[in-house]
Amino acid sequence: MGKRTGPRAATQRTGKQPGQRSSARIYLWCLLLGTATLALYSPVVAHPFINYDDRDYVTENHHVQAGLSAETVAWALTSTDQANWHPLTWLSHALDCELYGLNPHGHHLTSVLIHTANVLLLFLLLHWATGATGASAMVAALFALHPFNVESVAWVAERKNLLSTFFFLLALGAYGRYARQPNPRRYAAVAGFFLLGLAAKPMVITLPFVLLLLDYWPLARIQGWATPSPAFPGAQAPWPRLLSEKVPLLALSAASAAVTVFAQHSSNAFESLGEISIRLRLENAIYSYAKYVAKIFWPWNMALVYPHPLNQLTFFQVGLSAIFLVAMSVWVWRGRQRHPYAITGWLWFLGTLVPVIGLVQVGPQGMADRYAYIPTIGIFVLLVWGFNDWVSSMPGISNRLSSKLKPIAFAILAFLAVLSFRQIGYWRSSDELWTHTLQVTEDNFIANDMLGSLLLQERRPDALQYFEAAAQIAPWDPASHRAVGAALQDRGDLQGAIREYQIVLHARDPKLLAYTYANLGVIYRQLGNDAAARQNSDLALHSDPGTVRQMIQQLSALVQARPAAPGYLRLGLLLEGADQTQDAKSAFERALQLDPGFAPARQALQDLLAQ
């Protein structure tokens, strides 16, 4: 008998149906991708919280620390803290506090697990839509291991990025089911996952536009534009109908945009750099698009904060970036028939970056690694499918490369994993993170501020030099001037402290204003200007009484730990400004007990008793 060939013979030799072998292959890829992701990011679980946003999201947020209480849920649904409405993110952090308390290891573990889930979801969605197992696995592996994503995974405060992407991908999967068999229930699932994504981070606002791209490729839903996909059979429809079916989702996008703008205005998120002209924002957006692409290919000198370039970009930098963007867009448009994946991948990248590209400036950064978490998927798709097309279009090269493709892919992924592992190491502590950021960026006043704050907490005398550097780089920066003012106040240079605090008063952050007004109240009281002291103390209480109470608690704890007459004098003046006269009297008396000849405390007590 001749040798049997074909599916039936293969089944007889292996004992498995082709579908079973295919399923086993999918499971194997999931196992490999999941294991590689968990192995790479396992060091993150041992890292601490950092001193940038983690305090606001977890370590100093009493709402989150209360766990999943009714009060926390009500607060999460109404809060616009951190310039966003993202209740699902708040509840995620609250759940971690419920499970792990303030142990950072558990919080990091949750982030690593969500990123791993995103990697697997991306692989399964691409494979389901295209049938290309190897290409889908490569895109998911690039997403899993690229250094661009370290910031989103290693930073607890960026849980919102991971969580919103998780629901973004689930919405894509639900849309795939809807595309195969449209019905209201399946459409409701798409809208539901989209709403959950928006409730985690509004950056996924571009989902309806992404769905239109997927209608073109790989779903091939647009009637007359492409033949139905054999890998994803579904009903085609004219493009106006496909556009109209996205209208309810666009309504959700519009509502999310309105809430986000309100949240950012209410939290003064637009004031970080003062007013930036449209021209400077547009130049930075063009340059940043090109910079993101460059860092995809050469992920070096990654930093937590890239300062906004403001007016430092040259005509050559902006012009070259614009030429690249236009040339790339023309290329993918002209090749849309032969390479439909290219236009989907490129427009995915361009479109999903729009909310954070800086046309509406929020915060002090020019760009950020975390913003590339979803957009890079488009570039990865373009590169992987494009490389496969190039190889298959040249049989001679294809034959020679076929045996080398896997080693080449492995080498690329290994290189990215090494870079990511190196980048993960910088997140071992806030000190290492900010020191590295200063090393790989220029004129970074944010990094100087944060490193100065860290050293100030450790009571290291070199903290002031970082605040002074930040103030020199960014004369408008309230954080650095507040710190310099506080240092001058501690030294007794009251006039110098007033000059620094006056700059801080240009800020609109109620907490920062309350801190500054309260200190000015103390200073003017020491200078004998009782009217100015009373005015500033009242403004502090009006701006944010909670901050004044916190200042009193912190100073009280400090003087109890290190009793000194000047410390109790300052505490008494702060209490007096907060209308806590009885406690102020006790503080002045304690200062005189420590130093009976301390004239400022005696005078302050006499003035208080005279009132």
Order of alpha helices (4+ residues) and beta strands (2+ residues): alpha-alpha-alpha-alpha-alpha-alpha-alpha-alpha-alpha-alpha-alpha-alpha-alpha-alpha-beta-alpha-alpha-beta-alpha-alpha-alpha-alpha-alpha-alpha-alpha-alpha-alpha-alpha-alpha-alpha-alpha-alpha
